[in-house]
């Protein structure tokens, strides 16, 4: 199938819209910041990449119609929603119950390194198991597709890849910032002791937010 690109006019409108969306702090930023502060540069960068791999899943879901299924089915929306909330709650409880500090913190107050694969998987799951992200892409991407240019699926995919690139760049900025903040906070013994509670409660708050999420237009809220 021949690749059909969006028009330059569509991209000129799409790019500023994406920038405006991704600069607003949200759950992804909180995850990346908590990882960077607690575990350092590698963890922050791996979490940022994992989150945006989840974005690619949502983009592909929009292209093949999975997002439309979630939008049309209250049951499908709720299944994804509660799975995401449960996963975040699991991360929060695991952090709070860990010995010493957040998810394996050593006696020095810094978290012990976790495998890149684990960090990528956790970042991706936090994003993938958020049905409101799927609905967001379903609502956003088709607005910039011109059926007269050719394949709508192809244009949607290109737009999604543009979104991925911009969002990843912004997440990496958050990752770099989190490392600097973490280095500064590491000098505080009080923060080192409170770190796991801050991280654990952040996950629980994100889980609660996910559990009460409602798709716009179908439920109140």
Rosetta blueprint (number, residue, H / E / L):
1 X L
2 X L
3 X L
4 X L
5 X L
6 X L
7 X L
8 X H
9 X H
10 X H
11 X H
12 X H
13 X H
14 X H
15 X H
16 X H
17 X H
18 X H
19 X H
20 X H
21 X H
22 X H
23 X L
24 X L
25 X L
26 X L
27 X H
28 X H
29 X H
30 X H
31 X H
32 X H
33 X H
34 X H
35 X H
36 X H
37 X H
38 X H
39 X H
40 X L
41 X H
42 X H
43 X H
44 X H
45 X H
46 X H
47 X H
48 X H
49 X H
50 X H
51 X H
52 X H
53 X H
54 X H
55 X H
56 X H
57 X H
58 X H
59 X H
60 X H
61 X H
62 X H
63 X H
64 X H
65 X L
66 X H
67 X H
68 X H
69 X H
70 X H
71 X H
72 X H
73 X L
74 X H
75 X H
76 X H
77 X H
78 X H
79 X H
80 X H
81 X H
82 X H
83 X H
84 X H
85 X H
86 X H
87 X H
88 X H
89 X H
90 X H
91 X H
92 X H
93 X H
94 X H
95 X H
96 X H
97 X H
98 X L
99 X L
100 X L
101 X L
102 X L
103 X L
104 X L
105 X E
106 X L
107 X L
108 X L
109 X L
110 X L
111 X E
112 X L
113 X L
114 X L
115 X L
116 X H
117 X H
118 X H
119 X H
120 X H
121 X H
122 X H
123 X H
124 X H
125 X H
126 X H
127 X H
128 X H
129 X L
130 X L
131 X H
132 X H
133 X H
134 X H
135 X H
136 X H
137 X H
138 X H
139 X H
140 X H
141 X H
142 X H
143 X H
144 X H
145 X L
146 X L
147 X H
148 X H
149 X H
150 X L
151 X L
152 X H
153 X H
154 X H
155 X H
156 X H
157 X H
158 X H
159 X H
160 X H
161 X H
162 X H
163 X H
164 X H
165 X H
166 X H
167 X H
168 X H
169 X H
170 X H
171 X H
172 X H
173 X H
174 X H
175 X H
176 X H
177 X H
178 X H
179 X H
180 X H
181 X H
182 X H
183 X H
184 X H
185 X H
186 X L
187 X L
188 X L
189 X H
190 X H
191 X H
192 X H
193 X H
194 X H
195 X H
196 X H
197 X H
198 X H
199 X H
200 X H
201 X H
202 X H
203 X H
204 X H
205 X H
206 X H
207 X H
208 X H
209 X H
210 X H
211 X H
212 X L
213 X L
214 X L
215 X L
216 X L
217 X L
218 X L
219 X L
220 X L
221 X L
